[in-house]
Amino acid sequence: MSKPNTSFSAASRFTLIELLVVIAIIAILAAMLMPALQQARERGKTASCQSNMKTLGIAISLYADSFDGFGITQQTVTSGVKQPWVTTGQWLHKNVGACSDAAWTEGKSFNGCPSRTPDTYNSGAVGDVGKTPHKRGLSYAHGTYVLGTQGSVDRAARPRKVSAFKTPSRYWAFIDSDWYNVNYGNVATTRATDGRDYLAFRHAESMNICHLDGHGSNLKFNSQYRQTQSMDPNNPVLPLLYPEYSKNPVKEIY
């Protein structure tokens, strides 16, 4: 019987130093690729959120067709009970979301931004959608001083017809947010004391917006948007509410 040829295996065997060099090269390549992979992942999340915004824009038109031209209100009042637009069983969930209560609560429909991170604030005002850990279902804020709300004694927040706006493209209806509605009081502070962002610049320091005419845009973060100021008309945050987009670097996305 012939002896096994061991010369090849001995010559081709890695030394410890060579193995460590290979591992180091792999680690360096992985470190170089990781930021690019993270950026690609975030671009995918941003695109998914923009698709949600587009669906909300379509929903505005569908709602107006069904309710004599009025826009989606921040809340409805049934038998004296106020229900925010984002809760289960409301018009958007029943007519556009077309998913189970659990899926809607967890933001698995167009009401959930994939870049939304949970916060510790629990609110019975928005039902299970406003409770930890189901925060993804609470990803977008309604423009209450644009579209209005039922049962409001505030004239500025009364329900309005979409046709009442001469330039609806210059008003926003929904934005990235950690809350369900935004009005003067919210925007004047921009960030709640519990850490919720009324203006959530969660997409690589930018925020997605759905305008009243249904088109979408993206607004880059500006340090002024974090300032706590009064409701003075010169407040740099207030242009986000009304037709002042010419003063802001808004990038149209569709």
NORLIN-V763410 format. One record per residue. SS is DSSP state (A for helix, B for strand, O for the rest). PSI is psi in radians with two decimals (NA if undefined). D_LAST is the distance of its C-alpha to the last C-alpha in Angstrom with 1 decimal. Layout:
ss = <SS	SS>
psi = <PSI	PSI>
d_last = <D_LAST	D_LAST>
//
This chain:
ss = <O	O	O	O	O	O	A	A	A	A	A	O	O	O	O	A	A	A	A	A	A	A	A	A	A	A	A	A	A	A	A	A	A	A	A	A	A	A	A	A	A	A	A	A	A	A	A	A	A	A	A	A	A	A	A	A	A	A	A	A	A	A	A	A	A	A	O	O	O	B	O	O	O	O	B	B	B	B	O	O	B	B	B	B	O	O	O	O	O	O	A	A	A	A	A	A	A	O	O	O	A	A	A	A	A	O	O	O	O	O	O	O	O	O	O	O	O	O	O	O	O	O	O	A	A	A	A	A	A	A	O	O	O	O	O	O	O	O	O	B	B	B	B	A	A	A	A	O	O	O	O	O	O	O	A	A	A	O	O	O	B	A	A	A	O	O	O	A	A	A	O	B	B	B	B	B	O	O	O	O	B	B	O	A	A	A	A	A	A	O	B	O	O	O	O	O	B	O	O	O	O	O	O	O	O	B	B	B	B	B	B	O	O	O	O	B	B	B	B	B	O	O	A	A	A	A	O	O	O	O	O	O	O	O	O	O	O	A	A	A	O	O	O	O	A	A	A	O	O	B	B	B	O	O>
psi = <2.30	2.64	2.54	2.48	1.89	-0.04	-0.65	-0.86	-0.60	-0.69	-0.53	0.05	2.37	2.46	2.86	-0.70	-0.74	-0.69	-0.73	-0.64	-0.76	-0.78	-0.71	-0.71	-0.75	-0.73	-0.70	-0.77	-0.70	-0.71	-0.58	-0.61	-0.43	-0.84	-0.68	-0.68	-0.69	-0.71	-0.73	-0.70	-0.74	-0.65	-0.64	-0.72	-0.71	-0.75	-0.67	-0.72	-0.71	-0.60	-0.68	-0.73	-0.67	-0.69	-0.70	-0.65	-0.73	-0.68	-0.58	-0.79	-0.73	-0.72	-0.77	-0.67	-0.53	-0.36	0.92	0.61	-0.09	2.62	2.93	2.14	2.70	-0.58	2.76	2.74	2.01	2.08	0.66	-0.03	2.21	2.31	2.03	2.67	-0.48	-0.18	2.84	2.57	-0.14	3.04	-0.80	-0.73	-0.82	-0.65	-0.36	-0.68	-0.76	0.93	3.02	2.84	-0.73	-0.75	-0.69	-0.78	-0.68	0.08	0.58	0.02	-2.80	-0.05	-0.01	2.13	2.21	-0.27	0.02	2.26	2.50	2.65	3.03	-0.03	2.25	2.34	2.17	-0.23	-0.47	0.45	-2.60	-0.45	-0.50	0.22	2.56	2.45	0.13	1.02	-0.29	-0.45	-0.10	1.21	-0.34	2.50	2.53	2.42	1.51	-0.62	0.12	-0.99	-0.38	3.11	2.51	2.53	0.22	2.43	-0.08	2.04	-0.61	-0.33	0.30	2.60	2.47	2.67	2.50	-0.60	-0.23	-0.28	2.11	-0.60	1.30	-0.40	-0.31	0.06	2.53	2.65	-0.66	2.55	2.83	2.23	2.77	0.16	3.10	-0.20	2.67	2.26	-2.91	-0.86	-0.74	-0.89	-0.49	-0.36	-0.44	-0.64	2.24	2.78	-0.38	0.11	-0.09	2.43	1.99	-0.61	1.83	1.75	1.23	-0.05	1.50	0.89	0.64	2.88	2.34	2.55	2.42	2.09	2.87	-0.49	0.01	-0.20	2.82	2.77	2.98	2.24	2.19	2.59	2.49	2.38	-0.43	-0.46	-0.18	-0.06	2.46	1.94	2.98	3.11	0.62	2.47	-0.37	-0.01	2.16	-0.27	-0.58	-0.51	-0.33	-0.35	-0.75	-3.06	1.21	0.42	-0.33	-0.35	-0.11	2.56	1.22	2.20	2.09	2.44	-0.31	NA>
d_last = <77.0	75.0	73.3	69.5	68.0	66.6	66.2	62.6	61.2	62.9	61.5	58.0	57.9	55.4	56.9	55.6	54.4	52.5	50.8	49.8	48.4	46.2	45.0	44.3	42.3	40.2	39.6	38.5	36.1	34.7	34.3	32.5	30.0	29.4	27.1	24.9	24.9	24.1	21.1	19.9	20.5	18.6	15.5	15.8	16.2	13.2	11.0	13.1	12.6	8.8	9.6	12.2	10.1	8.2	11.8	13.1	10.9	12.4	15.7	15.9	16.1	18.6	20.6	20.9	22.1	24.7	25.9	26.5	23.2	23.4	20.6	21.0	23.9	24.5	27.6	29.8	33.6	35.7	39.5	39.2	37.0	33.7	30.9	27.6	24.4	23.9	27.3	28.4	29.3	27.0	24.8	21.6	23.8	25.9	23.4	20.1	21.3	24.1	25.8	29.1	29.9	30.4	27.0	25.3	27.5	26.7	22.9	22.7	20.2	16.7	18.7	19.4	17.7	19.3	19.9	21.8	25.4	28.3	30.3	33.8	33.3	34.3	33.7	35.2	32.9	30.1	32.5	32.1	28.5	29.8	32.4	32.8	31.9	29.2	26.8	23.7	23.7	23.4	20.2	18.3	19.8	19.8	19.8	23.4	24.1	21.1	21.4	25.0	27.4	30.3	33.7	32.9	35.7	33.3	32.4	29.2	28.0	29.0	26.7	24.8	23.3	19.7	21.2	23.2	20.4	20.4	17.1	15.2	12.0	14.4	15.5	14.3	15.4	15.1	15.1	16.5	20.2	23.5	24.5	23.6	23.5	23.2	25.2	27.3	29.7	27.3	25.3	28.5	29.6	26.2	28.2	30.8	34.3	33.8	31.0	28.0	25.0	23.6	20.9	20.2	18.9	19.3	16.8	18.8	19.5	16.0	14.6	11.4	10.9	10.1	10.8	13.4	11.6	9.3	6.0	5.7	7.3	10.1	13.6	16.4	19.8	22.5	26.1	26.4	24.2	27.0	29.7	31.7	32.3	33.5	31.5	32.2	29.7	29.7	28.5	25.6	23.9	23.9	21.3	18.8	20.2	20.2	18.9	19.5	16.2	17.6	20.0	17.6	15.6	12.2	9.5	6.0	3.8	0.0>
//
